[in-house]
Amino acid sequence: MSIRLLKGGSIVPHFDENGLSHEPMMADANPEARLYECVLRAGATWEPELFGFREKIQMFFFTGGDGYIEAETQVWNIEQGVFVPDYDRERIVIRAGDEDVHFLHIIGDLNDYDRKTMSRWCIKLPRFRNFEQCVQYTEGFTGDAGSNVTSRLLIEGRAFGRWSMGWNHGEGPTFIGEHIHKHLVQWYYVLPDGFFTYIAGGKKEDMEPGSLSYTEENTYHGSMSPVGKRINYIWLELATNGYPEGPDGFPGL
């Protein structure tokens, strides 16, 4: 199967004694990734498990609610955006304020390719980035093709070896043209005000808030959104066998 889809709203929260719901999403899609849809009840706190440098990567994308993230050296107010801890070098605590905090928790495996690539350069951690703080980019099948979609890089490619992450947003009518990735598998997670049609592997699927898709390599895919709706989702990519080497000897596209 070239694509999988989990409809938004299909996951029922189950809260533990600390006020956290941490539910797996599409657990059998790819053995190297674990994605969780999470809710932290108002007034509750959670201290996530941390992983050593080059052992695993993890990211927290916050979709709604209020509160803050506390590390040993910095504090960030919670808003829509991605937080990446500094592995196990700094303890972190997520604290919900007057509203429940909703977020996506991602844990990814690392292999020898990742560790070799990460030895060349790594982003400064911990860090929190919202939409406006992330690098904007465009591709031939979006902005260059006349789409109004704005694309941002949440996790710069190669910073975590084979893993990268981004955010696409555009008011309908708009589109992301059909394209293909020869070396990447992709997850899309739709944000609370997103609604669009995902075209992948010859199928059309309506994507609503909270929907998650998984698309395998070598699958043509694109998106379109009508008037009054919007494309608004984050994507997670895994270059399963690494990126092909560029002319400079470094990983290329």
matplotlib code that plots the C-alpha trace (Angstrom):
import matplotlib.pyplot as plt

x = [0.0, 1.6, -0.5, -2.1, -4.6, -5.8, -8.9, -8.9, -10.9, -10.5, -8.2, -9.9, -7.8, -7.0, -5.6, -3.2, -3.1, -0.9, -3.4, -1.6, -3.1, -0.3, -1.9, 0.0, -0.8, -0.5, 2.0, 2.6, 3.3, 7.1, 9.2, 11.7, 9.1, 6.7, 4.1, 1.7, -1.3, -1.1, -3.3, -2.0, -4.9, -5.0, -2.8, -0.9, 2.8, 4.8, 8.5, 9.2, 11.8, 14.9, 17.4, 21.2, 22.9, 22.8, 20.6, 17.2, 15.6, 12.4, 10.2, 7.1, 4.8, 2.2, -1.2, -3.2, -3.6, -1.5, 1.3, 5.1, 8.1, 10.8, 14.3, 17.3, 18.5, 15.4, 11.6, 9.2, 5.5, 3.5, 2.1, 1.8, 5.4, 8.0, 10.2, 13.3, 15.1, 18.9, 18.7, 19.3, 21.6, 18.8, 15.8, 12.5, 9.0, 5.9, 3.4, -0.2, -1.8, -5.5, -6.3, -5.5, -2.3, -2.6, 0.5, 2.1, 5.1, 7.5, 10.4, 12.7, 15.4, 18.9, 21.4, 25.1, 24.3, 22.5, 25.3, 27.9, 25.9, 25.2, 28.9, 29.4, 26.9, 24.0, 21.4, 21.8, 19.4, 17.1, 15.0, 11.4, 10.3, 7.0, 5.9, 7.4, 10.8, 11.4, 13.3, 10.9, 11.5, 9.7, 9.6, 8.7, 5.4, 4.2, 5.3, 7.0, 3.8, 1.6, 0.4, 0.0, 1.2, 4.0, 6.5, 8.8, 11.5, 11.0, 13.9, 16.5, 17.4, 20.4, 20.4, 19.1, 20.6, 17.8, 15.1, 13.5, 10.3, 8.4, 5.1, 2.9, 0.2, -2.0, -5.6, -7.9, -8.2, -4.7, -2.6, 0.6, 1.3, 1.8, 5.4, 7.4, 10.2, 12.5, 14.3, 11.7, 8.7, 6.4, 3.9, 1.4, -0.4, -3.3, -3.4, -6.7, -7.9, -6.6, -8.9, -7.8, -7.9, -4.8, -4.1, -1.7, -1.1, -4.1, -6.5, -8.2, -8.7, -10.2, -7.8, -9.3, -7.9, -6.0, -5.7, -2.5, -1.2, 1.8, 3.1, 5.8, 8.7, 8.0, 4.4, 3.1, 1.2, -0.1, -2.8, -5.6, -7.9, -11.1, -12.3, -13.0, -10.6, -6.9, -3.9, -2.3, -0.2, 3.2, 5.2, 7.8, 10.3, 12.6, 15.2, 15.0, 18.4, 20.0, 20.3, 22.3, 25.7, 26.1, 29.1, 30.8, 30.7, 28.0, 24.4, 22.4, 18.8]
y = [0.0, 3.3, 5.5, 5.2, 7.5, 8.0, 10.3, 13.2, 12.7, 8.9, 8.8, 8.8, 10.4, 8.2, 10.2, 8.9, 9.9, 12.9, 14.3, 13.2, 11.4, 10.0, 7.9, 6.2, 7.1, 4.6, 2.6, 0.0, 2.4, 2.6, 0.8, 3.7, 6.3, 6.6, 9.3, 10.2, 12.5, 14.1, 16.2, 17.6, 18.7, 22.3, 22.8, 19.5, 18.9, 16.3, 15.5, 13.5, 10.7, 12.0, 10.2, 10.5, 12.4, 10.3, 7.7, 8.9, 12.2, 13.6, 16.6, 18.1, 20.1, 22.1, 22.7, 24.4, 25.4, 27.5, 27.0, 26.8, 24.5, 24.7, 23.6, 24.2, 27.3, 28.7, 28.9, 29.1, 30.1, 27.4, 28.4, 26.6, 25.5, 22.8, 22.2, 20.1, 19.2, 19.0, 15.2, 14.2, 17.2, 19.3, 18.2, 19.5, 19.9, 20.8, 22.7, 23.4, 26.7, 27.5, 25.4, 21.9, 21.7, 19.7, 18.4, 15.8, 13.9, 12.3, 9.9, 8.7, 6.1, 7.0, 4.7, 4.9, 7.1, 9.6, 9.6, 10.2, 13.0, 14.6, 14.6, 17.2, 19.7, 19.9, 22.6, 24.4, 22.9, 23.2, 25.4, 26.4, 27.7, 29.0, 29.5, 33.0, 32.0, 29.1, 29.4, 29.9, 27.9, 27.3, 24.4, 24.1, 22.5, 25.1, 28.8, 28.5, 27.0, 29.9, 28.5, 30.8, 28.1, 29.3, 26.6, 26.6, 24.3, 23.4, 21.0, 21.8, 18.9, 16.8, 18.3, 15.0, 12.8, 11.3, 13.2, 16.6, 18.5, 21.4, 23.3, 24.2, 26.9, 28.5, 29.9, 28.3, 28.1, 26.8, 23.7, 21.8, 20.2, 16.5, 15.4, 12.4, 11.6, 8.8, 8.6, 9.8, 8.5, 11.2, 11.9, 14.7, 15.9, 18.4, 21.4, 22.6, 24.9, 22.8, 21.1, 19.9, 17.1, 14.9, 13.2, 10.3, 7.0, 7.8, 8.3, 11.4, 11.7, 14.6, 15.6, 17.3, 18.6, 15.9, 13.6, 11.8, 10.4, 8.2, 8.1, 5.7, 6.4, 6.7, 7.8, 10.8, 13.1, 16.6, 18.6, 21.1, 23.2, 25.0, 28.6, 29.0, 26.2, 26.1, 23.9, 23.8, 20.8, 19.8, 17.2, 14.8, 13.1, 10.2, 9.4, 5.7, 4.8, 8.2, 11.0, 10.5, 12.1, 15.5, 16.6, 18.1, 14.7, 15.8, 14.5, 16.1, 16.1]
z = [0.0, -1.1, 1.3, 4.7, 6.3, 9.9, 10.0, 12.4, 15.6, 15.4, 18.5, 21.9, 24.7, 27.7, 30.6, 33.2, 36.8, 35.9, 33.4, 30.2, 27.2, 25.0, 22.3, 19.5, 15.9, 13.0, 15.0, 12.2, 9.4, 9.8, 12.4, 12.8, 13.9, 16.8, 16.6, 19.4, 19.6, 23.1, 25.4, 28.7, 31.0, 32.2, 35.3, 34.7, 34.1, 32.3, 32.2, 29.1, 28.9, 27.2, 24.9, 24.6, 21.7, 18.5, 20.3, 19.1, 18.0, 19.4, 18.5, 20.1, 17.8, 19.8, 18.1, 20.7, 24.4, 26.7, 29.1, 28.8, 28.3, 30.9, 30.4, 32.7, 30.8, 29.0, 29.2, 26.2, 26.0, 24.2, 20.8, 17.5, 16.7, 17.2, 20.3, 20.2, 23.4, 23.8, 24.0, 27.7, 28.4, 29.9, 31.8, 30.4, 31.8, 29.9, 32.0, 30.9, 31.9, 32.1, 28.9, 27.9, 25.8, 22.5, 20.8, 18.5, 20.0, 17.5, 18.4, 15.5, 15.4, 14.4, 12.6, 11.6, 8.6, 10.9, 13.4, 10.6, 9.1, 12.5, 13.3, 10.5, 11.9, 14.3, 15.1, 18.4, 21.0, 22.8, 20.7, 19.9, 16.5, 15.4, 11.7, 11.3, 12.9, 10.4, 7.1, 4.1, 0.9, -2.3, -4.8, -8.5, -7.8, -5.3, -5.4, -8.7, -10.2, -9.0, -5.6, -2.6, -0.2, 2.1, 3.1, 6.1, 7.4, 11.0, 11.1, 8.5, 6.3, 7.5, 11.0, 12.3, 9.6, 7.6, 9.4, 8.5, 9.2, 7.7, 7.6, 4.6, 4.8, 2.2, 1.9, -0.6, -3.5, -3.5, -4.3, -4.0, -7.3, -7.7, -7.3, -6.2, -3.7, -4.7, -1.3, 1.2, 3.1, 4.5, 7.2, 7.1, 10.2, 9.6, 12.0, 13.7, 10.9, 7.9, 5.4, 1.9, -0.5, -0.6, -3.9, -3.6, -5.4, -7.7, -4.8, -3.4, 0.4, 2.4, 5.1, 8.1, 11.5, 13.3, 10.2, 9.7, 6.4, 5.6, 2.0, 0.8, -1.5, -5.3, -4.8, -6.8, -4.4, -4.1, -2.4, -3.2, -1.1, -2.2, -1.4, 2.3, 3.3, 3.7, 3.3, 6.8, 7.9, 9.1, 7.3, 8.6, 6.2, 6.6, 3.9, 4.6, 3.2, 3.5, 0.9, -2.3, -2.2, -3.9, -6.0, -3.0, -1.2, 1.2, 1.3, -1.5, -2.6]

ax = plt.figure().add_subplot(projection="3d")
ax.plot(x, y, z, "-o")
ax.set_aspect("equal")
plt.show()
